[in-house]
Each structure stands twice: as C-alpha cells, then as structure tokens.
C-alpha cells in the first residue's frame, strides 16, 4: 500500500512538473491520434453520407463490411499495415515502418470504418427527414451529401470524438507498426504497458492519469455537443 501511495505521489509530481519525458509521450500521442482522426474523417464522413443517401448495387455489402470492420482486432490491423510497410511489402521502399507515420496510418485504418458506419447511422435519420424537401429542390446525391454533412454537423462531431477516443486508447496496432521506440514512437498506451512491465509505476500511473483525463474530457465534450444539438433541435 505504501509503495502504491509513493508511486501515486510521484506520478502526480511528474504531472505537476510537466516532466519532459511525460510531455513528449503525451504530445506524440495527441498528434498521432488527431492526424489519424482527420484522415479517417476525410474518408469516413463522405462515405457515410453517401451510404445514407444513395441506393446502388453493392451498398448493403459495403454497410455490412463497415459494421464488421468496426470490430476489427487492432493487432490484425497492425499486422496488415506491417506487411504493407515492411521491406518486402509493396510500400516498403517508403521506409515508413516504425515511424509515427505508420502509427497514424494504423489508427486511421482502424477508426475510418467506425466513423463511416456511425456517420451513416446518424445521417440516415436526417435523410429521411429532409429527402423529400431536397428532392423537390432538384438536389441529387452530389448536392445532398454536403447538405447532410453540414446539417448533421453536431451529430457528426460526436462521431469524430468517438473516433478520437478509440484512437487515443489504441495499443495493439501502434505497438506492431511503431515499435514503441523511446523518444520517437512511444505513445501513452504503449508506454504504460512497457513501464508497468519494467516496474516503473510512477511514470505508468502518470500516463494513465493523463490518458483517463483525455478520455473523460472527450466524453464530456461529446455530451456537451449532444445537449447543444438537442437544444437547437428543440
């Protein structure tokens, strides 16, 4: 109990002092996750809106695939990205393996299906409400998609926050493609796993506290956005 108390005290001290190692790990984690969410959003939001609006052959199969990919095991995604980026892989000449870029790619691959699937669900309800009106204005799919994305921006913001929360908590895929290299590809989740195994509880606890604070902040922001959207819709 004393050891745990000492570790917790030291962990709070690391946070209060903005320890350089702690700050570097947290900064890299946030940068990787934010860029991954931006990339995944650029792909997932338009795809989700298109699936909500359009009806075409193969649409059902795409929806099923996206729903299935929401549960894609992170280590499997990491393995696939590893095979693509390894020296013997088709993209090996780019030299991206064990870099932050590889970690961004892995996180983007993981959360793009989540963003697309959740966006489709959110925008389908909106499309049912606006479809007749938009069609009366002669709006085809090309015009309906951006209209839905704008009108559903509050709901979609919660989707993006969910994607960020998933990305920031990811450990398996980034461990595989990033290598957990100190000072280069070590993020909060991989550092917690490593420092715990090494017995460095103060740093692991400090990172855990910061990660929990990030998750709580994301959830609080998502709740605030939902309440704002509800008030505006009232």
Secondary structure, 3 states (H helix, E strand, C coil): CHHHHHHHHHHHHHHHCCCHHHHHHHHHHHHHHHHHHHHHHHHHHHHHHHHHHCCCCCHHHHHHHHHHHCCCCHHHHHHHHHHHHCCCCCCHHHCCCCCHHHHHHHHHHHHHHHHHHHHHHHHHHHHHHHHHHHHHCCCCHHHHHHHHHHHCHHHHHHHHHHHHHHHHCCCHHHHHHHCCCCCCCCCHHHHHHHHHHHCCHHHHHHHHHHHHHHHHHHHHHHHHHHHHHHHHHC
